[in-house]
Each structure stands twice: as C-alpha cells, then as structure tokens.
C-alpha cells in the first residue's frame, strides 16, 4: 500500500524551520531500508532544517513510475535508475506504450542532482548447499530478482557473461517480490541468490543470521574480458570494486571469495535523484549544496552509506555519459564544483 507523509514532520524539532521553508515540493521514493529512501528522506530533513523547502514524500514507488512522474512534471524529485531514462528515450520496456518520439521528449526533461548506487550484484549461497561459485551454478535454482523489472534482466545478463548459462536452460531462475526475498533465501526455495545488495544491508544480514554463507567476486580474468566490459558500460551499469575489508562488514558468518589481490569485483546498478529540467536553478543549487554539505550525516545513518558511491562522480563509476541521456541540473553542477568536486564535461 502506498503511503504519503510529510518527511519533514518525522522530527518534531523541525517544526519551526518548516514554517520558514520557502518551497513546497513533492518527491517519490521506495520503502525504507535502501539508499533510494535514505537519500531522499535525508534531503527532506536538511531542506527543512535550512528553510529551503517542505518535501512531501510518497513511499513505495517503483523507479519506472517515479522517473516518468518527474519527466512529466507530476512530482519534483524522484528516484532515477539510469537504465530508465535510456529506455524512456527509446520508448521501450516500461515506456513502450508512449513510443520513441514521446519517450525521447520526456527523457530530455530529466536532470540529476546527485548520483549513487542502487546496489551491487552479489552472488551468495549457504555453505550447506555445496555450490562452488560461479562455476557451480549449472542446474541450480537461483534467485535472480523480482517477477518484473530491470534487476532480473541485469542479473541474468551477468550470469550469462560470467558462465555462459541462460535462465531456463542452464539453470532455473527463481523470482520473488522484494519483500519476500529474504524468506525465499532462508527457506531454501532457491539454492543461491544473485541480487543487487548494499554492503552491508538487511537482506544479506538476515540470511546470514540463519547460517554461514559464501559470497563470490566475479573472476578477474572474466572481469577484464571484452564481454564483461561491454556489460559494465551498459546504461545503468557501472564497475564496482570493494576491498576485502568492506565485504567483511557482513560479519563472521560470511566467507568472501576474491582473487589473490583481495578485490571483490561485480556489476553495480547506478542512478541518482532526479528533478525536472524546469526546476529553478537556485533551488537545485541549494538542494544539492545541502546534500553535499551533510554527507557526513548520511554516512552516520546507515552502515551501507559509505559504500554507495555518493562521491564517486567520475563518468564510469557514476554511470553518467555514454548511452545515459541524463545530465546534471545546472544548479547541481554549480554546487558540486563550488564544493571542490570535478564533474565530467559530458555530464553537464
């Protein structure tokens, strides 16, 4: 069920600053517990504290709906996985009904305030299952995403590049609603999972509480190959490399399998919080400035926050440029550059 709330009202101490806010804005995001929710809820909080805006947040939204709502001007701020503006610009996928001409027109309305990761595709399984890793997936039941959506397609693509196996042929793909995935893993409906995860976050931690698990990096030789590099350059994708120390934040029940250099490599799903191109430049500047100046507060709010690339602005790491048609809002460009960060010219 969708719920609407005034995010700035979550803390009574913000009431005074709310009264002084100069703008009333709306935003769409997912349920709590993800970077998507964290970033927008935090923005609403600091915007109220600074008297910039009251931001009314609608929870439980999909990326496809939020991206389209921003492009059409029906909401001010939304979650924007970068695969979606690309699909919108072509009039395909969830935007097939609007066609390429209308889709391209709407995609041109999207601008980014700041980027971040929507999760990194992580292969993991209980040790009791006896899977050896990527080379042991043939014939197995693998939880690879929800019944509909881009995450499942991205997981399938990663498995095919690494192993050559296709869903329904080389292995049995299992799909589940996001809210049921932890149960699907712990109850043994699937034998392994390949899902976009935050490191650490609730789903893998909940699974680990039920037993020891192993997490596998993409093998380095495959990682450096042409097919993998093409996949990592696809819209909405980015290469992710975590240190062994970062991965060990999953706890003592997790065994991390990497190459000898101790680097955990995998495909990331990237995007950002987007606004309409028509947003006032000064407002976009002030919102982005508030986000940048309070990054330390975001890092304190969730254990995974330091691992979602909030300051990874280089084109390849952030997923900007290339086939991604979205650029930064001019006000956001000003805020990032004034703060001493460098943005790719192709993303401005």
C-alpha positions as CSV (number, residue, x, y, z in Angstrom):
1,X,0.0,0.0,0.0
2,X,1.3,3.4,-0.9
3,X,1.7,5.9,2.0
4,X,2.2,9.6,1.8
5,X,3.9,11.5,4.5
6,X,5.4,14.9,5.2
7,X,9.0,13.8,5.6
8,X,9.9,16.9,7.5
9,X,7.3,16.2,10.1
10,X,9.1,13.0,11.2
11,X,11.0,15.0,13.8
12,X,9.0,17.5,15.9
13,X,12.1,19.6,16.4
14,X,11.9,20.6,12.7
15,X,8.6,22.4,13.0
16,X,10.0,25.9,13.4
17,X,12.3,25.6,10.4
18,X,9.4,24.1,8.3
19,X,7.4,27.2,8.9
20,X,10.2,29.2,7.4
21,X,10.6,27.0,4.3
22,X,10.2,28.8,1.0
23,X,9.1,26.0,-1.3
24,X,6.6,23.1,-1.1
25,X,7.9,20.2,-3.1
26,X,6.9,16.6,-3.7
27,X,9.1,13.5,-4.0
28,X,8.8,9.8,-4.8
29,X,10.9,7.1,-3.3
30,X,10.8,3.4,-2.3
31,X,10.2,1.8,1.1
32,X,12.8,2.5,3.9
33,X,16.0,0.4,4.2
34,X,17.5,1.3,0.9
35,X,19.8,4.1,-0.5
36,X,16.9,5.3,-2.6
37,X,14.9,6.1,0.5
38,X,17.8,7.2,2.6
39,X,18.9,9.9,0.2
40,X,15.5,11.5,-0.4
41,X,14.4,11.3,3.3
42,X,17.7,12.9,4.3
43,X,17.3,15.6,1.7
44,X,13.8,16.4,3.0
45,X,15.2,16.6,6.5
46,X,18.1,19.0,5.7
47,X,15.9,21.1,3.3
48,X,13.5,21.7,6.2
49,X,16.3,22.5,8.6
50,X,17.7,25.1,6.2
51,X,14.3,26.6,5.4
52,X,14.7,25.6,1.7
53,X,11.6,23.5,1.3
54,X,9.0,21.2,2.8
55,X,9.2,18.0,0.8
56,X,6.2,15.7,0.8
57,X,7.3,12.1,0.1
58,X,5.3,9.3,-1.4
59,X,6.7,6.0,-0.3
60,X,6.6,2.6,-2.1
61,X,7.2,3.9,-5.6
62,X,9.0,2.0,-8.4
63,X,11.8,3.6,-10.3
64,X,9.8,3.4,-13.5
65,X,6.8,5.4,-12.0
66,X,9.0,8.0,-10.2
67,X,11.2,8.6,-13.3
68,X,8.2,9.2,-15.5
69,X,6.4,11.4,-12.9
70,X,9.5,13.7,-12.8
71,X,9.8,13.8,-16.5
72,X,6.1,14.7,-16.8
73,X,6.3,17.3,-14.1
74,X,3.9,15.5,-11.8
75,X,6.5,15.4,-8.9
76,X,9.5,17.5,-8.2
77,X,12.1,14.9,-7.1
78,X,12.3,11.2,-7.9
79,X,14.5,8.1,-7.9
80,X,16.1,7.6,-11.3
81,X,17.9,4.4,-12.1
82,X,19.9,5.3,-15.2
83,X,18.7,2.4,-17.2
84,X,15.2,4.0,-17.2
85,X,15.9,7.4,-18.9
86,X,17.7,5.3,-21.6
87,X,14.6,3.1,-22.1
88,X,12.3,6.1,-22.0
89,X,14.3,7.8,-24.7
90,X,13.8,4.8,-26.9
91,X,10.2,4.2,-26.0
92,X,10.8,0.6,-24.9
93,X,10.5,-1.5,-21.8
94,X,8.1,0.0,-19.3
95,X,7.7,3.0,-21.6
96,X,6.8,1.1,-24.7
97,X,3.2,2.5,-24.7
98,X,4.4,6.1,-25.1
99,X,6.6,5.3,-28.2
100,X,10.1,6.6,-29.1
101,X,9.1,10.1,-30.0
102,X,7.2,10.9,-26.8
103,X,9.7,9.0,-24.8
104,X,12.6,11.0,-26.1
105,X,10.8,14.2,-25.4
106,X,10.1,13.2,-21.8
107,X,13.6,11.9,-21.2
108,X,15.0,15.2,-22.3
109,X,13.3,16.8,-19.2
110,X,15.3,14.8,-16.7
111,X,18.2,16.3,-14.7
112,X,20.3,14.8,-11.8
113,X,21.1,16.5,-8.5
114,X,23.5,13.7,-7.3
115,X,24.3,10.1,-8.2
116,X,24.6,6.9,-6.1
117,X,24.5,3.1,-6.3
118,X,21.2,1.2,-6.3
119,X,23.0,-1.9,-5.2
120,X,25.8,-4.2,-6.4
121,X,25.0,-7.6,-7.9
122,X,26.2,-10.2,-5.3
123,X,26.3,-13.9,-5.7
124,X,25.9,-15.8,-2.5
125,X,24.7,-19.1,-1.1
126,X,24.6,-21.1,2.1
127,X,27.6,-23.3,2.6
128,X,25.4,-26.3,3.3
129,X,24.2,-26.1,-0.4
130,X,27.6,-27.0,-1.6
131,X,27.9,-24.6,-4.5
132,X,31.5,-23.9,-5.6
133,X,30.8,-20.5,-7.0
134,X,30.1,-19.1,-10.5
135,X,31.3,-22.4,-12.0
136,X,28.8,-24.3,-9.9
137,X,25.5,-22.7,-11.0
138,X,24.6,-25.1,-13.7
139,X,21.3,-26.9,-12.9
140,X,20.8,-24.9,-9.7
141,X,17.8,-22.8,-8.6
142,X,19.0,-19.2,-8.5
143,X,17.0,-16.3,-7.0
144,X,17.7,-13.5,-9.6
145,X,15.2,-10.8,-9.0
146,X,11.5,-9.8,-8.9
147,X,8.9,-11.1,-11.4
148,X,9.1,-7.9,-13.3
149,X,11.8,-5.2,-13.6
150,X,15.3,-4.4,-14.7
151,X,17.0,-6.1,-11.8
152,X,16.2,-9.6,-13.0
153,X,17.3,-8.8,-16.6
154,X,20.6,-7.4,-15.2
155,X,21.2,-10.4,-13.0
156,X,20.5,-12.8,-16.0
157,X,22.9,-10.8,-18.1
158,X,25.7,-11.0,-15.5
159,X,25.3,-14.8,-15.1
160,X,25.4,-15.3,-18.9
161,X,28.6,-13.3,-19.3
162,X,30.3,-15.0,-16.4
163,X,29.1,-18.6,-17.0
164,X,27.5,-18.7,-20.5
165,X,24.3,-20.1,-18.8
166,X,20.8,-18.8,-19.7
167,X,17.8,-18.7,-17.4
168,X,15.6,-21.7,-18.1
169,X,18.3,-23.6,-19.9
170,X,21.5,-23.8,-17.9
171,X,19.8,-23.0,-14.5
172,X,16.4,-22.4,-13.1
173,X,15.7,-18.7,-12.3
174,X,13.6,-18.1,-9.3
175,X,11.7,-14.8,-8.9
176,X,10.2,-13.3,-5.8
177,X,8.7,-10.0,-4.7
178,X,11.4,-7.8,-2.9
179,X,9.6,-8.1,0.4
180,X,9.7,-11.9,0.2
181,X,13.3,-12.4,-1.0
182,X,14.9,-12.9,2.4
183,X,12.3,-15.7,3.1
184,X,12.9,-17.2,-0.3
185,X,16.6,-17.5,0.6
186,X,16.4,-18.7,4.2
187,X,13.7,-21.3,3.5
188,X,15.6,-22.9,0.7
189,X,13.3,-22.2,-2.2
190,X,16.4,-21.1,-4.1
191,X,19.9,-22.6,-3.8
192,X,21.8,-19.3,-4.5
193,X,21.0,-15.6,-4.9
194,X,22.3,-13.0,-7.3
195,X,20.7,-9.7,-6.3
196,X,21.6,-6.0,-6.1
197,X,22.6,-5.6,-2.5
198,X,24.1,-2.9,-0.3
199,X,27.1,-3.9,1.7
200,X,26.1,-4.5,4.4
201,X,22.3,-4.3,4.4
202,X,19.2,-6.1,5.8
203,X,18.6,-8.9,3.3
204,X,22.1,-10.5,3.3
205,X,22.4,-9.9,7.1
206,X,19.1,-11.6,7.7
207,X,20.1,-14.5,5.6
208,X,23.5,-14.7,7.4
209,X,21.7,-14.9,10.7
210,X,20.4,-18.3,9.7
211,X,23.7,-19.8,8.7
212,X,27.1,-19.5,7.2
213,X,27.3,-18.2,3.6
214,X,29.8,-17.6,0.9
215,X,29.9,-14.5,-1.4
216,X,31.8,-14.7,-4.7
217,X,33.5,-12.0,-6.7
218,X,33.5,-12.0,-10.5
219,X,36.7,-13.8,-11.5
220,X,39.3,-11.3,-12.6
221,X,40.0,-12.9,-16.0
222,X,36.3,-12.6,-16.9
223,X,36.1,-9.2,-15.3
224,X,38.8,-7.9,-17.7
225,X,37.4,-9.6,-20.8
226,X,35.6,-7.7,-23.6
227,X,32.1,-9.2,-22.9
228,X,32.2,-8.0,-19.3
229,X,33.5,-4.6,-20.2
230,X,30.6,-4.2,-22.6
231,X,28.2,-5.2,-19.9
232,X,29.6,-2.8,-17.4
233,X,29.3,0.1,-20.0
234,X,25.5,-0.6,-20.5
235,X,23.1,2.1,-19.4
236,X,22.6,2.0,-15.6
237,X,25.6,-0.2,-15.0
238,X,29.0,0.5,-13.5
239,X,32.0,-1.5,-12.4
240,X,32.3,-1.9,-8.6
241,X,35.4,-2.9,-6.7
242,X,35.2,-3.4,-2.9
243,X,38.1,-4.1,-0.6
244,X,38.0,-7.3,1.4
245,X,37.6,-5.1,4.5
246,X,34.4,-3.6,3.1
247,X,33.0,-7.0,2.3
248,X,33.9,-8.3,5.7
249,X,31.4,-5.9,7.2
250,X,28.9,-8.7,6.5
251,X,30.2,-10.4,9.6
252,X,31.8,-13.6,10.7
253,X,29.2,-15.9,9.1
254,X,30.3,-14.6,5.7
255,X,33.1,-16.1,3.7
256,X,34.3,-13.7,0.9
257,X,35.9,-15.3,-2.2
258,X,38.0,-12.9,-4.2
259,X,41.0,-13.1,-6.5
260,X,44.5,-13.1,-4.9
261,X,44.6,-9.3,-4.9
262,X,41.7,-9.3,-2.3
263,X,39.4,-7.2,-4.5
264,X,35.7,-8.0,-4.8
265,X,34.5,-7.2,-8.3
266,X,31.0,-7.1,-9.5
267,X,28.4,-5.2,-11.5
268,X,26.8,-2.2,-9.9
269,X,23.3,-0.7,-10.7
270,X,23.6,3.1,-10.7
271,X,21.3,6.1,-10.8
272,X,20.5,9.2,-8.9
273,X,17.8,11.5,-7.6
274,X,16.4,13.4,-10.5
275,X,14.4,16.6,-11.0
276,X,12.7,18.2,-14.0
277,X,14.9,20.5,-16.1
278,X,12.4,23.3,-15.4
279,X,13.3,23.4,-11.7
280,X,14.7,26.8,-10.7
281,X,18.4,26.8,-10.9
282,X,18.9,28.4,-7.5
283,X,16.6,25.9,-5.8
284,X,18.5,23.0,-7.5
285,X,21.7,24.6,-6.3
286,X,20.6,25.0,-2.7
287,X,19.2,21.4,-2.5
288,X,22.4,19.9,-3.9
289,X,24.5,22.1,-1.7
290,X,22.6,20.9,1.3
291,X,23.1,17.3,0.2
292,X,26.9,17.8,-0.2
293,X,27.4,19.6,3.0
294,X,25.6,17.0,5.0
295,X,27.2,13.9,3.5
296,X,28.8,13.1,6.9
297,X,25.3,12.9,8.4
298,X,24.2,10.4,5.7
299,X,27.2,8.2,6.4
300,X,26.2,8.0,10.0
301,X,22.6,7.0,9.2
302,X,23.2,3.6,7.6
303,X,26.0,1.0,7.6
304,X,26.0,0.8,3.9
305,X,26.0,4.5,3.2
306,X,29.8,4.8,2.7
307,X,29.6,2.0,0.0
308,X,27.0,3.6,-2.3
309,X,29.3,6.0,-4.2
310,X,27.9,9.3,-3.0
311,X,31.1,10.9,-4.0
312,X,32.0,8.7,-7.0
313,X,31.4,11.3,-9.7
314,X,33.7,10.0,-12.5
315,X,31.7,9.1,-15.5
316,X,32.3,5.3,-15.5
317,X,31.8,4.9,-11.7
318,X,28.6,7.0,-11.6
319,X,27.1,5.8,-14.8
320,X,26.8,9.2,-16.3
321,X,27.6,10.0,-20.0
322,X,27.8,7.3,-22.7
323,X,24.3,5.9,-23.5
324,X,22.8,7.6,-20.5
325,X,20.9,10.6,-21.8
326,X,20.6,12.4,-18.4
327,X,22.9,15.3,-17.3
328,X,23.2,17.2,-14.1
329,X,21.0,20.2,-13.5
330,X,23.0,23.4,-13.9
331,X,22.3,24.3,-10.3
332,X,23.7,20.9,-9.2
333,X,26.8,21.5,-11.4
334,X,27.4,24.8,-9.6
335,X,27.0,23.2,-6.2
336,X,29.4,20.3,-6.8
337,X,32.1,22.5,-8.4
338,X,31.9,25.1,-5.7
339,X,32.4,22.3,-3.2
340,X,35.6,21.3,-5.0
341,X,34.4,18.3,-6.9
342,X,35.1,17.6,-10.6
343,X,32.2,16.6,-12.9
344,X,32.7,15.0,-16.3
345,X,32.1,17.6,-19.0
346,X,29.8,15.1,-20.8
347,X,27.6,15.1,-17.8
348,X,27.0,18.8,-17.6
